[in-house]
């Protein structure tokens, strides 16, 4: 697979905790969106690691086409 699966065309709001590490699903195949469940194995994709600096709600990309690391940058609006 060379392009990710569009999991959804909107961001996923996730409450993160300061100091914790999260593995964002980059392939779009995880059943536990937006976080990785290992579904990428054999696809050529790997999860992207995100470490929370503070406790807050962040908006992880759901379309898997963001150019802003793991965060939604609005790319889904053009899909």
Residue pairs with C-beta under 8 A, 6 or more apart in sequence:
1 27
1 43
1 44
1 45
2 44
4 26
4 27
4 28
4 45
4 64
4 65
5 27
5 28
5 29
5 64
6 28
6 62
6 63
6 64
6 65
6 76
6 79
7 25
7 28
7 30
7 33
7 34
7 62
7 63
7 64
8 33
8 62
8 63
8 76
9 62
9 63
9 76
9 79
10 62
10 72
10 76
11 59
11 60
11 61
11 62
11 71
11 72
11 76
12 33
12 34
12 59
12 60
12 61
12 62
13 57
13 58
13 59
14 22
14 34
14 35
14 57
14 58
14 59
14 60
15 55
15 56
15 57
16 22
16 50
16 52
16 55
16 56
16 57
16 58
17 52
17 55
18 52
18 53
18 54
18 55
19 51
19 52
20 51
20 52
21 49
21 50
21 51
21 52
22 35
22 49
22 50
22 51
22 52
23 35
23 36
23 47
23 48
23 49
23 50
24 34
24 35
24 36
24 47
24 48
24 49
24 50
24 60
24 61
24 70
25 32
25 33
25 34
25 35
25 36
25 37
25 39
25 40
25 47
25 64
26 36
26 40
26 45
26 46
26 47
26 48
26 64
27 39
27 40
27 43
27 45
27 64
28 64
29 39
29 40
29 43
30 36
30 37
30 38
30 39
30 40
31 37
31 39
33 62
34 60
34 61
34 62
35 47
35 60
36 47
40 46
40 47
48 69
48 70
50 58
50 60
50 69
50 70
52 58
58 71
59 71
59 72
60 70
60 71
60 72
61 68
61 70
61 71
61 72
61 73
61 75
61 76
62 72
62 76
63 75
63 76
63 79
65 75
65 76
65 79
66 72
66 73
66 75
67 73
67 75
